[in-house]
């Protein structure tokens, strides 16, 4: 069983050995001290509030230590709920455990569309893709076929929620822009539609 702590709005795996195992499975990110936008392990409530306003779960702030091993909200929830191999603890004086139901509440407060985005994340993970944050490519997720250290991402995944056949949140102009961007970075556009029945 792996162990992680929730420090402010960032999920941190403190054991380097455990993180290496998780990373080999296609989860997590390593922040090195030479990176300008490394998350701060000592978050104040003000910075924590700013983190909540960022749409991508891989939050970034200035470095205070040599290495930081982080998981996104989606990765954390997937490891807790679906794979059942991660225990999450709150970083406080009691180090209290956060259960799946509580984690869902916390992540939903951080991102009001967490559930919808998580369903898309889970769909791709269950299909065998390595799923990473796609903010660098202006999309929700980028998908890797295998190891992220050996291969470039292949797809840019966008997700949209709709309540019926004719109620899509994407227009032709937006879709055309996504396709142009994808061709520039040598990726294929993947558009998900989650329908509410």
N, C-alpha and C positions, 0 to 999 in steps of 0.2 A: 504494500500500500504506500503510495506517495503522499507527501505532506507539503502543503503550501500555506502561506499566510496572506491575509487581505490587509494591506497597509494603505489606509485611505481608500483610493479607488484602484489600486494596483495589486495584482496577485503576484506574489514572489515565491519562488521555490528557493529555499535557503541552502539546501544541500546540493553541492555541485555534482556529486555522483548521481543523485536522483534526477537532477535536471538533464544530465547527459543521456540517461535512459529515456526520459520523456522526449527529449529532442530527437533521438534516433527514431522514435515513433511518429515524428512529424509535427510535434507540438512545441510551442514556446519560442522565445527570442532571447538572445544573449546581448546585453548592452555592455560594451567595453568603455572604460573611462575616457578613451580618446574621442568617443562620439559626443558631439555637441549637445544632442537632445536626449540624453539618457534620463530615464525616470529618476526622481529623487526618492530615496528610501525613507527620508524623514519628512513626510508631507505635513504641512500645516493645514488647518481647516480651510484657509483661504485658497491655497493651491489645490486642495482636494475639490473645492467647489468649482474651480476653473477646469479641472479634469472632467468633471461631470458634464461640462458643456461641449466637450470634444466628441464628435460623432464616431471616430474610429477608436476601437477599444485599446489599441496600442498607444497609450498616452505617453507624451514625451516632455521631459523637463531636464534641467541641468544636473550634471553628474555630481555625486558626493562620495562615491566609492569606486573601486577598481572594476568590479563586474557585478552585474545584476541579472538574474535569471527570471524572466517574467512570462506569464501566460495571459492571453486575452480572456475576456469574460466568456466568450464562446468556448474556447478551449477548456477553461476551468469547468464550466457547466457540463460540457460533453464528457470530460474525464470523471466528473462526480456522478452524473445521472446515468449516462449510457454505458460507460465502461466500468464504473464503480471502482476505480483504482486510485482516487484522490480524496484526501481529507483536507478540508479547508478550515483554517483557524483565523480568528480575528486577532490582529496585532494590538493587544492591550495588556493591562496588568494581569488579567485572568487567562489570557490565551484561550478564550472560549471557542468551541467548535461551531462551525457554521454548517447547518444541514442543507440538503438540496432545496427544500422549500424556502428557507431563509436566503439562500444564495440567489434564488430566482427573484425574490423581492428586492434584494440589494442591486442586482444587475438591471432590473426593470427601472429602479430609481435612477441609476446612472444613464440608462438609455431607454426611453419610453417605447421604442420599437424593438427592444431586445428579443422578445419572443418570436416575432416575425423573422428577424435576421438570423436568429438561432436555428429556426426550422430550415432555412436555406443552407446554413453551415452544416447542420446535421445531415441533410440530404446528400451533400457532396462528400462528407466524411464516410457515410455509409456506402457510397459508390466507390470508395477506395482512393479518393483524391487527397492530396495534402493541401489544406486550405489555409491561406494566409490573408492578412489584412491587405486590401487593395487600394489604400488611399494614395499611394504613389502613382497609380494608374487611373485615378478618378473613378474607381468602381468600388463595390462593396467587398469583394473577395477576388484574389487571384488563385488559380488552381494549378497545382504541380502534379505531374505524373511521376511519382516516385520521389526520390530525395531532393530537397531544395538545394543541397550543396552540389549535386551532380547535374541537375537539369534546370533550365529556365522555366518560368511559368508558361502554361500553354493557353489558358483561357482567362478572360476577364468576366467575372460573374456580377450581374446586376440583378437585384430583386425588386419586384413591384407587387403590391397587394391589390387585389381587385375584388369587387363584390359581385361581379357578373361579367358576361361576355363583352359587353360594350362599355364597361366602366374601368378602363385601364388608366394607369397614372403616367403613361409614357406616350409622347407624340412622335410623329415621324421625324420632326426636326431633331429632337433629342436622340432618337435611335440612330439617325444618320451621323450625328456628332460622335456618338459612341463607336460606331463602325469606323469612322475616319481615325479616331484616336487609336483604336485597336490595330488598324493597318499600319500606323506609324510605329507602334511598339512591337509589331509582329506577334500579335495575340488574336485569338478568336473571341467574338462576343458571345456570351452565354446569358440569356435573359430568362429569369425564373418568374413564374406567376403563381402566387399562392392564392387559392380561391377559398373564400369563406362559404361554407354550405349552410 
